[in-house]
Amino acid sequence: MRRSSQWMVAGTATLLMVVMMFYNGMSPGPGNTSNIITPNSPSGQNKDSECHVPGLESIEQYRAYLHHAEVQCNNLKTFGGKPPAPDAGKKRVCLDDRFNIQPGNCVVFSFGVNNEWSFEDDFDKFGCKVYAYDPTMGKKDHQRSPNIKFMAKGIASYNGTKNIGMEKNWSMQKVDRFENLVREAGVEGREIDYVKLDVELSEIDFMQDMLFNSPHVLAAIKQIGMEVHDGPFKGDLSQASLYQVFWPYFMKMRCAGFRLIHTRETWGWREVLWGRYD
């Protein structure tokens, strides 16, 4: 489910350079994360002024972060992906008491359905309200079940239209910011238990918008299950590479209190689960 997105990478790389110029302490050395705020650090608070983003100098440094869980979940469950659904539909959810995901009183946002509903249906059975989004399915907004509402929109860092697709299927579709969609769903101001992102590089748009425009909304999210479409490493670690584009956002997510609970390789991309530990 990969797509050609060089235009997106180039545009986001420009923003990346601005981000890198904005922060100090950018070169701790390959694999050295001494400038990264850790979960137990006394300065590990959700304060932007204390967020130091080290420069990415090697692929080993990148993998040392993204390919390893930072915290342990004692009750890690799988939602979706049960046969006959594809294995790629599996999303991990941490049901530890600290996250307090209560059946009958939980809210889930899911971006990227692709006509494969096993994840959303599992959360429906669990007892959560699910707001599902995908503008590429050729379907209109509808109520799939009493707990699942579908909207034909995509996620972006702005409200408007965007060229969205996979492989050879591309078209201009409606997109909107996460904060606007939360307000539209009528759940503004409450905690959001889980956000799923299977959106073919639009995860970059999501992180950019949440970290810089809507940190108050990000602080209300308990867990984020995201497919990171960084692709196989082919020796390119230039400023326009996806690794350099993703890196400062990952570090900013840490500063916002999110820790990696689970990470796995799947079908050429990496699936990660972040939980808010603040």
C-alpha positions in Angstrom: 0.0 0.0 0.0 2.8 2.4 -0.8 2.6 5.4 -3.1 4.9 7.9 -4.8 4.9 11.1 -2.7 8.1 12.9 -3.7 6.2 16.2 -3.8 5.1 15.8 -0.2 8.5 14.8 1.0 10.1 17.9 -0.7 7.5 20.2 0.7 7.7 18.8 4.2 11.5 18.9 4.1 11.2 22.7 3.7 9.2 22.8 6.9 11.7 20.4 8.5 14.5 22.9 7.9 12.5 25.6 9.7 11.9 23.2 12.6 15.6 22.3 12.8 16.6 26.0 12.9 14.0 26.7 15.6 15.5 24.3 18.1 18.9 24.2 19.8 21.3 21.4 20.7 21.0 19.7 17.4 24.2 17.5 17.3 24.7 15.1 20.1 26.5 12.6 17.9 25.4 9.4 16.2 23.1 7.3 18.4 23.5 9.7 21.3 20.1 10.7 22.8 21.4 12.5 25.8 19.5 15.7 24.8 16.2 13.9 24.5 13.9 14.3 27.5 13.3 10.9 29.1 10.2 9.6 30.9 12.0 9.8 34.3 13.8 13.0 33.7 13.0 15.9 36.1 12.7 18.1 33.1 10.4 15.6 31.3 7.5 17.9 31.4 5.3 19.0 28.5 7.0 22.3 28.1 8.1 23.3 24.6 11.0 25.4 25.9 12.6 22.3 27.3 12.3 20.2 24.1 15.7 19.6 22.7 15.7 17.9 19.3 19.0 16.2 18.5 20.1 16.1 14.9 19.7 12.8 13.1 23.1 11.6 12.0 22.7 7.9 11.2 20.1 5.3 10.4 21.2 3.5 13.5 20.2 6.5 15.6 16.8 6.5 13.9 16.2 2.8 14.4 17.4 2.9 18.0 14.4 5.1 18.7 11.6 3.9 16.4 12.3 0.1 16.5 12.2 -0.3 20.3 9.5 0.0 22.8 10.2 2.6 25.6 7.6 1.4 28.1 5.9 -1.8 28.9 2.2 -2.6 28.6 0.9 -5.4 30.7 -2.4 -5.8 28.9 -1.6 -5.3 25.2 -4.5 -6.4 23.0 -5.1 -6.7 19.3 -8.0 -5.0 17.6 -8.8 -5.9 14.0 -7.0 -8.2 11.6 -8.7 -11.4 12.6 -9.2 -13.8 9.6 -10.6 -13.3 7.0 -9.3 -9.8 7.5 -5.7 -9.1 6.5 -2.9 -9.2 9.0 -2.1 -5.6 8.3 -5.5 -4.7 9.8 -4.2 -5.6 13.3 -3.7 -2.6 15.6 -2.3 -2.9 19.2 -4.2 -1.3 22.0 -2.9 -1.0 25.6 -5.7 -1.7 28.1 -3.6 -1.0 31.2 -5.5 0.7 34.0 -3.6 3.9 33.6 -5.3 4.6 30.3 -8.8 3.9 31.7 -10.4 2.9 28.4 -13.9 2.1 29.6 -16.4 0.1 27.5 -19.5 2.3 27.0 -17.5 5.5 27.6 -14.7 5.6 25.1 -14.1 7.5 21.9 -12.0 6.3 18.9 -11.0 8.2 15.7 -9.9 6.0 12.8 -8.3 7.4 9.6 -7.8 5.1 6.7 -10.5 2.3 6.4 -10.0 1.1 2.8 -13.2 -1.0 3.1 -11.6 -3.2 5.8 -13.7 -2.6 8.9 -12.2 -5.2 11.3 -10.5 -2.7 13.6 -13.6 -0.4 13.8 -15.9 -3.3 14.3 -13.8 -4.7 17.2 -13.9 -1.3 18.9 -17.7 -1.2 18.3 -18.0 -4.6 20.0 -15.8 -3.3 22.9 -18.4 -0.5 23.4 -16.6 2.6 22.0 -18.0 5.4 19.8 -15.9 5.2 16.6 -15.5 8.0 14.1 -14.1 6.6 10.8 -12.7 8.6 7.9 -11.7 7.7 4.4 -12.3 9.8 1.3 -11.0 7.1 -1.2 -13.7 4.5 -0.8 -16.3 6.1 -3.0 -18.9 6.1 -0.2 -20.9 8.9 1.3 -21.1 9.8 5.0 -23.2 7.2 6.8 -23.9 5.5 10.1 -22.4 2.0 9.8 -23.8 0.9 13.2 -25.1 2.7 16.3 -21.5 3.1 17.4 -19.7 3.7 14.1 -20.1 6.9 12.0 -18.3 7.1 8.7 -17.2 10.4 7.0 -15.7 10.7 3.5 -12.9 13.0 4.5 -9.2 12.7 5.0 -6.7 14.0 7.5 -4.5 17.0 6.8 -3.0 20.1 8.4 -5.6 22.4 6.8 -9.3 22.4 5.7 -9.8 22.0 2.0 -8.9 19.5 -0.7 -5.9 17.3 -1.4 -4.7 14.9 -4.0 -5.0 11.6 -2.2 -4.5 8.0 -3.4 -2.4 4.9 -3.6 -0.5 3.4 -6.5 -2.2 4.7 -9.7 -5.5 5.8 -8.1 -5.4 9.5 -7.3 -8.0 12.2 -7.0 -8.7 15.4 -5.2 -10.6 14.7 -2.0 -11.9 16.7 1.0 -9.6 16.9 4.0 -9.7 18.6 7.3 -7.7 19.2 10.5 -8.1 16.8 13.4 -9.2 19.6 15.8 -12.0 20.5 13.4 -13.1 16.9 13.0 -13.2 16.5 16.8 -15.4 19.6 17.1 -17.6 18.3 14.2 -18.0 15.0 16.0 -19.3 16.8 19.1 -16.6 15.4 21.4 -14.5 18.6 21.8 -13.1 19.0 25.3 -13.2 15.3 26.3 -10.4 12.8 26.3 -9.9 10.7 23.1 -9.0 7.1 23.9 -7.4 6.1 20.6 -6.5 7.5 17.2 -5.7 5.2 14.4 -3.7 6.5 11.4 -3.3 4.4 8.3 -3.0 7.3 5.8 0.0 6.8 3.5 2.3 9.6 4.7 -0.5 11.9 5.8 0.6 10.9 9.3 3.2 13.7 8.8 0.4 16.2 8.3 -1.3 15.0 11.5 1.8 15.3 13.6 2.7 18.7 12.2 -0.8 20.1 12.8 -1.1 18.6 16.3 2.3 19.6 17.6 2.4 23.1 16.2 -1.3 24.2 16.0 -3.3 22.0 18.4 -1.1 20.8 21.3 -4.1 21.2 23.6 -6.0 18.6 21.5 -2.9 16.3 21.4 -2.8 16.4 25.2 -6.3 14.9 25.3 -5.3 11.8 23.3 -4.5 8.7 25.3 -3.0 6.4 22.5 -2.1 6.8 18.9 -1.7 3.8 16.6 0.2 4.9 13.5 1.6 3.4 10.4 4.9 5.1 9.7 5.6 5.0 5.9 9.3 5.7 5.9 10.1 2.9 3.5 13.3 0.7 3.2 16.6 2.6 3.8 18.6 2.9 0.6 21.5 5.0 2.0 19.8 8.4 1.7 19.9 10.4 4.9 19.7 13.8 3.2 17.5 16.6 4.5 14.8 15.6 1.9 14.7 12.0 3.0 11.7 10.7 4.9 13.9 9.8 7.9 14.9 13.4 8.3 11.3 14.5 7.8 9.9 12.2 10.5 12.7 12.6 13.0 11.9 16.0 14.6 8.2 15.1 14.8 9.1 11.9 16.7 11.2 13.8 19.1 8.5 16.5 19.6 6.0 13.7 20.3 8.3 12.5 23.1 8.4 16.0 24.5 4.7 16.1 24.4 4.6 13.1 26.7 4.2 10.2 24.3 6.2 7.0 24.6 6.5 4.0 22.3 4.5 1.1 23.7 4.8 -1.2 20.7 6.5 -1.3 17.4 6.6 -3.8 14.6 7.6 -4.2 10.9 4.7 -4.9 8.6 4.5 -5.0 4.8 7.3 -2.5 4.2 6.4 0.1 6.8 6.5 0.3 10.6 3.5 0.2 12.8 3.9 1.9 16.2 1.7 2.5 19.2 2.3 5.6 21.3 0.8 6.2 24.7 0.6 9.4 26.7 2.7 9.3 29.8 2.7 12.7 31.4 
